[in-house]
Amino acid sequence: MTTPDQPLLAIRGLQKSFVTPDGSRRCIVNVPEFSLAAGAQCALAGESGSGKTTFLHLIAGILRADTGTIQLNGEEISNYNESRRDRFRARNIGYIFQTFNLLQGYTCLENVLLGMSFGSGTDSDFARHLLERVGLADRLHHRPGQLSTGQQQRVAVARALANRPRLVLADEPTGNLDRRNSQLALALIRETCRENGAALLIVSHDEAVLADFPDRQDFHRLNRGQGVEAAV
């Protein structure tokens, strides 16, 4: 558990490289230092291939870093084994994927409940509340294929908040949406995170999304192999 003067997320000396087809290693993520306060909202920009998704996967424990530390909510998670990282992620992190990753054979409500089942347990009332909050009160029993792209995004937002996470990670969450739905989705993500007390780290190359984070301290750029820097 963090103390009031500690950041929710604290990263030190984080590095991740991958083997290229010619057998050499290429450093994709090299972040000497990065932190995020509890309840804060931050946007991270970067060109394609700059390591944005890899950075989020490292924080979420989907990937394991080569070196460095990741401390979330006062707990050092970078050295956990895969199963322990999975359990920690289910309890503490909500993830909004660009492709939504909804289970096509299940209803909206079932998708949210399944997300809960990996955490502290299912809560039908809260699942319904979240779906109602994102405007899907009349779509609880629809399957993803029966929804518009924007509505599927809303299910993904509800599922990410289902376990009341301390941190929400959003990977290009407006990438598959038109301009109007992009604006609505971003506003919804930011509002629901605030309402649920979750910090938000969103990565995007969409200038309209980044423009919603005008303060320099809330907008950073990730350069492949060269760290995170405050955007000017």
Buried (B, 14 or more C-beta within 10 A) or exposed (E): EBEEEBBBBBBBEBBBBEEEEEEEEEBBBBBEEBBBBBBBBBBBBBEEEBBBBBBBBBBBBBBBBBEBBBBBBEEEBBEBEEEEBBBBBBBBBBBBBBEBEBEEEBBBBBBBBBBBEBBEEBBEEBBBEBBBBBBBEEBBEBBBEEBEEBBBBBBBBBBBBBBBBBBBBBBBBBBBBEEEBBBBBBEBBBEBBEEBEBBBBBBBBBEEBBEBBEEEEBBBBBBBBBBBEEBE
